[in-house]
Amino acid sequence: MAQNKLFTGEQYLTQTLDNRMVVTTHRLILKQAPWALRHNQSLLLDDITGWDVKATGHFLYLYLGIASAVTSFFIPSFSLLPLFFLALFLMTRHRRVYLKTASKEVLLPVEVDEACISSLLQMVRQVHPTTDPVPSPKGKMVVAA
C-alpha cells in the first residue's frame, strides 16, 4: 500500500494501480508529482460536499478543425484535414470527476464512470457507518442521520 501516516483507526480501502489515488476509511489521498515537486493532497471524506462529471478535451483541435474546414472550401486538397482534427479532439475527450469541498474543487487523477462512484461510496459506507453519505440526483452528497 501507499506510504502515508494514518489516523488512529484509519484503514486502507482501495488504491489505483499507479498509487496516485488512495481511499481510506477517513480520507482520500491524491499523490501529485509534477516534475520533481512531489506532494500529497488529502481530503477528508466528511468534507466532500459533492462531485461533477465533466467531459474534458483539447478544444484547440476542434478550433483547428473548423478553421481547416473553412480553408478546404478554398483549397480542395485540405478536405481531409478537418476530419483529422475532429478525430484528435474525440481521442483527447475524457470524462473526469471533480470533487467539491467547501473551499475548492479537486480533479481526480483517474477516469471514473458514475456507476463506479456509487459503488465506491457504498464500500465507504460499509467500513465507516457513522456518517452515511447518500448521493442525490444532481451529484451533491447529503448526509443521512
ABEGO torsion letter per residue (X at the ends): XBBBBBBBGBBBABBBAAGABBBBAABBBBBBBBEABBBBBBBBAAABAEBBBBBBBBAAAAAAAAAAAAAAAABAAAAAAAAAAAAAAAAABBBBBBBBBAABBBBBABBBBAAAAAAAAAAAAAABAABBBBBBAAGBBBBBX
